[in-house]
């Protein structure tokens, strides 16, 4: 993983696995198609947030309709839930992280300034 930009946020669910949340770009197109294929659904479209662990795309969520996909061969339920927080912020529906997410990711309140 290279240097973080101001549009990325790093949190942790497991101590050994940092999670980078950022907006999807052109470089993510193939990984997003692969993720949809693994889940047996159509690819996500529109503005998308992605979550990476160790440089691998593990989950994604659209900002429009809120569809979320996670890698079905990894533990991604918490990561998909985590993507809801910046999605709600970017959609203007408020950022009031669930108590469970605040426990999972210390420092989650700093998220608003990172995105």
Secondary structure, DSSP 8 states (H G I E B T S, - for coil): -----TT-EEEEEETTEEEEEEE--GGGHHHHHHHHHHHTS----SSEEEEEETTEEEEEEESSS--EEE-TTS--HHHHHHHHHHHHHHTTS-----HHHHHHSTTGGGHHHH-
